[in-house]
Amino acid sequence: MTQETFKLIDAVCREGVANDVWGVAEDFNTSVHLGSIENIDLLGKFLFVYRERREHFPFIGKHTPTHSLHYDEDTIIDLYQLN
């Protein structure tokens, strides 16, 4: 695990993001695995965080998502590629 990956996971945990709205996935389809509207095949390891459109986690300002997808019109799925 790289230092950057550790810092991202640490930031998510310190923020108190519930275990049911974040996780890690590898080599997956966003629509099938995450339920996103967008249907994208991603290769590699990603950390994902579901959040309400109006919700803002402080770690987002320090770590830019690789992708931000839509679960529905009020829910965003931020994806961070892990090294």
MDTraj code that builds the backbone (N, CA, C; nanometers):
import mdtraj as md
import numpy as np

residues = "MET THR GLN GLU THR PHE LYS LEU ILE ASP ALA VAL CYS ARG GLU GLY VAL ALA ASN ASP VAL TRP GLY VAL ALA GLU ASP PHE ASN THR SER VAL HIS LEU GLY SER ILE GLU ASN ILE ASP LEU LEU GLY LYS PHE LEU PHE VAL TYR ARG GLU ARG ARG GLU HIS PHE PRO PHE ILE GLY LYS HIS THR PRO THR HIS SER LEU HIS TYR ASP GLU ASP THR ILE ILE ASP LEU TYR GLN LEU ASN".split()
xyz = np.array([
    [0.0847, -0.1166, 0.0000],
    [0.0000, 0.0000, 0.0000],
    [0.0897, 0.1235, 0.0000],
    [0.0563, 0.2171, -0.0871],
    [0.1338, 0.3402, -0.0932],
    [0.0925, 0.4340, 0.0202],
    [0.1751, 0.5315, 0.0453],
    [0.1453, 0.6312, 0.1483],
    [0.0179, 0.7076, 0.1134],
    [-0.0014, 0.7380, -0.0139],
    [-0.1211, 0.8113, -0.0581],
    [-0.2475, 0.7295, -0.0333],
    [-0.2429, 0.5990, -0.0618],
    [-0.3574, 0.5111, -0.0357],
    [-0.3861, 0.5061, 0.1137],
    [-0.2821, 0.4915, 0.1934],
    [-0.3003, 0.4889, 0.3387],
    [-0.3643, 0.6186, 0.3871],
    [-0.3179, 0.7329, 0.3384],
    [-0.3730, 0.8617, 0.3807],
    [-0.5204, 0.8745, 0.3431],
    [-0.5587, 0.8261, 0.2257],
    [-0.6983, 0.8323, 0.1834],
    [-0.7856, 0.7449, 0.2733],
    [-0.7461, 0.6212, 0.2973],
    [-0.8236, 0.5310, 0.3830],
    [-0.8299, 0.5868, 0.5254],
    [-0.7198, 0.6398, 0.5735],
    [-0.7171, 0.7005, 0.7059],
    [-0.8129, 0.8192, 0.7133],
    [-0.8149, 0.9025, 0.6102],
    [-0.9040, 1.0191, 0.6079],
    [-1.0506, 0.9764, 0.6100],
    [-1.0849, 0.8738, 0.5336],
    [-1.2234, 0.8240, 0.5317],
    [-1.2612, 0.7725, 0.6707],
    [-1.1737, 0.6957, 0.7327],
    [-1.2013, 0.6402, 0.8661],
    [-1.2107, 0.7503, 0.9714],
    [-1.1204, 0.8465, 0.9660],
    [-1.1228, 0.9563, 1.0640],
    [-1.2470, 1.0418, 1.0490],
    [-1.2969, 1.0532, 0.9282],
    [-1.4171, 1.1320, 0.9033],
    [-1.5407, 1.0635, 0.9621],
    [-1.5285, 0.9348, 0.9907],
    [-1.6409, 0.8619, 1.0491],
    [-1.7419, 0.8161, 0.9454],
    [-1.6978, 0.8025, 0.8214],
    [-1.7873, 0.7552, 0.7155],
    [-1.8270, 0.6116, 0.7485],
    [-1.9559, 0.5845, 0.7512],
    [-2.0072, 0.4524, 0.7883],
    [-1.9611, 0.3453, 0.6900],
    [-1.9396, 0.2254, 0.7420],
    [-1.8914, 0.1134, 0.6596],
    [-1.9870, 0.0764, 0.5465],
    [-2.1138, 0.1120, 0.5588],
    [-2.2086, 0.0739, 0.4544],
    [-2.2108, 0.1705, 0.3358],
    [-2.1317, 0.2790, 0.3410],
    [-2.1293, 0.3734, 0.2286],
    [-1.9920, 0.3875, 0.1648],
    [-1.8959, 0.3052, 0.2053],
    [-1.7668, 0.3085, 0.1378],
    [-1.7084, 0.1677, 0.1360],
    [-1.6152, 0.1471, 0.0444],
    [-1.5499, 0.0180, 0.0334],
    [-1.4430, 0.0218, -0.0732],
    [-1.3893, -0.0941, -0.1022],
    [-1.2837, -0.1074, -0.2025],
    [-1.3253, -0.2154, -0.3004],
    [-1.2994, -0.1933, -0.4294],
    [-1.3323, -0.2911, -0.5331],
    [-1.2181, -0.2960, -0.6340],
    [-1.2089, -0.4089, -0.7033],
    [-1.1028, -0.4276, -0.8033],
    [-1.1620, -0.4875, -0.9297],
    [-1.1231, -0.4302, -1.0449],
    [-1.1649, -0.4812, -1.1768],
    [-1.3154, -0.5103, -1.1788],
    [-1.3960, -0.4074, -1.1959],
    [-1.5405, -0.4219, -1.1838],
    [-1.6137, -0.3308, -1.2812],
    [-1.7428, -0.3562, -1.2956],
    [-1.8316, -0.2726, -1.3747],
    [-1.9099, -0.1851, -1.2764],
    [-1.9089, -0.0553, -1.2991],
    [-1.9697, 0.0375, -1.2037],
    [-2.1205, 0.0172, -1.1898],
    [-2.1872, -0.0111, -1.2976],
    [-2.3321, -0.0315, -1.2921],
    [-2.3685, -0.1589, -1.2173],
    [-2.2976, -0.2665, -1.2467],
    [-2.3249, -0.3962, -1.1836],
    [-2.2839, -0.3968, -1.0372],
    [-2.1645, -0.3490, -1.0077],
    [-2.1096, -0.3595, -0.8725],
    [-2.1596, -0.2494, -0.7781],
    [-2.1737, -0.1270, -0.8298],
    [-2.2088, -0.0140, -0.7444],
    [-2.3507, 0.0377, -0.7660],
    [-2.4144, -0.0040, -0.8739],
    [-2.5494, 0.0427, -0.9039],
    [-2.5535, 0.1806, -0.9663],
    [-2.4413, 0.2245, -1.0244],
    [-2.4375, 0.3585, -1.0838],
    [-2.5174, 0.3631, -1.2137],
    [-2.5620, 0.4822, -1.2478],
    [-2.6308, 0.5029, -1.3758],
    [-2.5327, 0.4797, -1.4901],
    [-2.4093, 0.5287, -1.4734],
    [-2.3049, 0.5106, -1.5739],
    [-2.2591, 0.3640, -1.5736],
    [-2.2356, 0.3125, -1.6920],
    [-2.1953, 0.1734, -1.7088],
    [-2.0512, 0.1710, -1.7599],
    [-1.9556, 0.1652, -1.6653],
    [-1.8137, 0.1748, -1.7004],
    [-1.7395, 0.0541, -1.6442],
    [-1.6553, -0.0081, -1.7258],
    [-1.5675, -0.1148, -1.6780],
    [-1.4372, -0.0513, -1.6309],
    [-1.4023, -0.0731, -1.5054],
    [-1.2799, -0.0163, -1.4493],
    [-1.1821, -0.1264, -1.4134],
    [-1.0565, -0.1048, -1.4488],
    [-0.9502, -0.1978, -1.4129],
    [-0.8640, -0.1346, -1.3052],
    [-0.8245, -0.2137, -1.2099],
    [-0.7444, -0.1640, -1.0988],
    [-0.8258, -0.1630, -0.9713],
    [-0.7648, -0.1087, -0.8668],
    [-0.8277, -0.1025, -0.7355],
    [-0.8802, 0.0383, -0.7111],
    [-1.0012, 0.0454, -0.6587],
    [-1.0655, 0.1737, -0.6321],
    [-1.1318, 0.1723, -0.4952],
    [-1.1248, 0.2864, -0.4287],
    [-1.2031, 0.3088, -0.3087],
    [-1.3262, 0.3862, -0.3544],
    [-1.4441, 0.3466, -0.3082],
    [-1.5657, 0.4175, -0.3458],
    [-1.6364, 0.4690, -0.2212],
    [-1.7004, 0.5865, -0.2360],
    [-1.7763, 0.6482, -0.1274],
    [-1.9069, 0.7003, -0.1852],
    [-2.0178, 0.6530, -0.1285],
    [-2.1488, 0.7067, -0.1645],
    [-2.1737, 0.8300, -0.0768],
    [-2.2261, 0.9376, -0.1366],
    [-2.2601, 1.0569, -0.0592],
    [-2.3807, 1.1259, -0.1229],
    [-2.4544, 1.1945, -0.0382],
    [-2.5650, 1.2753, -0.0881],
    [-2.5071, 1.3948, -0.1630],
    [-2.5778, 1.4412, -0.2637],
    [-2.5303, 1.5522, -0.3472],
    [-2.4912, 1.6741, -0.2616],
    [-2.5673, 1.7035, -0.1583],
    [-2.5416, 1.8201, -0.0736],
    [-2.4360, 1.7925, 0.0338],
    [-2.4000, 1.6670, 0.0522],
    [-2.3042, 1.6284, 0.1564],
    [-2.1612, 1.6522, 0.1082],
    [-2.0801, 1.7014, 0.1988],
    [-1.9402, 1.7253, 0.1640],
    [-1.8523, 1.6736, 0.2774],
    [-1.7645, 1.5810, 0.2463],
    [-1.6686, 1.5310, 0.3439],
    [-1.5408, 1.6127, 0.3330],
    [-1.4819, 1.6543, 0.4449],
    [-1.3594, 1.7346, 0.4386],
    [-1.2446, 1.6696, 0.3617],
    [-1.2367, 1.5346, 0.3600],
    [-1.1252, 1.4712, 0.2891],
    [-1.1354, 1.4891, 0.1386],
    [-1.2525, 1.5229, 0.0875],
    [-1.2681, 1.5413, -0.0569],
    [-1.1820, 1.6579, -0.1055],
    [-1.1661, 1.7608, -0.0248],
    [-1.0813, 1.8730, -0.0628],
    [-0.9344, 1.8368, -0.0707],
    [-0.8937, 1.7327, 0.0023],
    [-0.7542, 1.6906, 0.0044],
    [-0.7251, 1.5792, -0.0949],
    [-0.8276, 1.5052, -0.1326],
    [-0.8138, 1.3924, -0.2248],
    [-0.9192, 1.4075, -0.3340],
    [-0.8748, 1.4250, -0.4558],
    [-0.9662, 1.4445, -0.5676],
    [-1.0109, 1.3095, -0.6226],
    [-1.1430, 1.2888, -0.6359],
    [-1.1903, 1.1621, -0.6923],
    [-1.1427, 1.1433, -0.8365],
    [-1.1142, 1.0196, -0.8714],
    [-1.0793, 0.9852, -1.0090],
    [-1.2037, 0.9946, -1.0969],
    [-1.3174, 0.9510, -1.0418],
    [-1.4476, 0.9569, -1.1094],
    [-1.5535, 0.9931, -1.0065],
    [-1.6556, 1.0650, -1.0493],
    [-1.7753, 1.0877, -0.9687],
    [-1.8933, 1.0446, -1.0544],
    [-1.9640, 0.9432, -1.0070],
    [-2.0747, 0.8840, -1.0820],
    [-2.2060, 0.9098, -1.0092],
    [-2.3154, 0.8780, -1.0748],
    [-2.4481, 0.9005, -1.0174],
    [-2.5154, 0.7679, -0.9834],
    [-2.5605, 0.7559, -0.8592],
    [-2.6407, 0.6414, -0.8175],
    [-2.7873, 0.6713, -0.8482],
    [-2.8292, 0.7906, -0.8133],
    [-2.9597, 0.8441, -0.8497],
    [-2.9447, 0.9960, -0.8536],
    [-3.0540, 1.0692, -0.8640],
    [-3.0365, 1.2139, -0.8797],
    [-2.9885, 1.2836, -0.7524],
    [-2.9952, 1.2174, -0.6372],
    [-2.9491, 1.2770, -0.5125],
    [-2.8214, 1.2144, -0.4559],
    [-2.7758, 1.1033, -0.5129],
    [-2.6612, 1.0315, -0.4572],
    [-2.5474, 1.0223, -0.5583],
    [-2.4284, 1.0610, -0.5131],
    [-2.3061, 1.0563, -0.5946],
    [-2.2180, 0.9447, -0.5411],
    [-2.1461, 0.8787, -0.6311],
    [-2.0458, 0.7791, -0.5922],
    [-1.9108, 0.8329, -0.6360],
    [-1.8281, 0.8691, -0.5388],
    [-1.6925, 0.9142, -0.5685],
    [-1.5998, 0.7943, -0.5694],
    [-1.5189, 0.7834, -0.6744],
    [-1.4232, 0.6736, -0.6890],
    [-1.2810, 0.7298, -0.6878],
    [-1.1961, 0.6671, -0.6081],
    [-1.0559, 0.7073, -0.5968],
    [-0.9707, 0.5879, -0.6375],
    [-0.8924, 0.6035, -0.7432],
    [-0.8056, 0.4925, -0.7857],
    [-0.6917, 0.4785, -0.6854],
    [-0.6662, 0.3530, -0.6466],
    [-0.5624, 0.3227, -0.5494],
    [-0.4383, 0.2695, -0.6201],
    [-0.3243, 0.3035, -0.5690],
    [-0.1974, 0.2564, -0.6261],
    [-0.1447, 0.1402, -0.5460],
])
top = md.Topology()
chain = top.add_chain()
for i, resn in enumerate(residues, 1):
    res = top.add_residue(resn, chain, resSeq=i)
    for name in ("N", "CA", "C"):
        top.add_atom(name, md.element.get_by_symbol(name[0]), res)
traj = md.Trajectory(xyz[None], top)
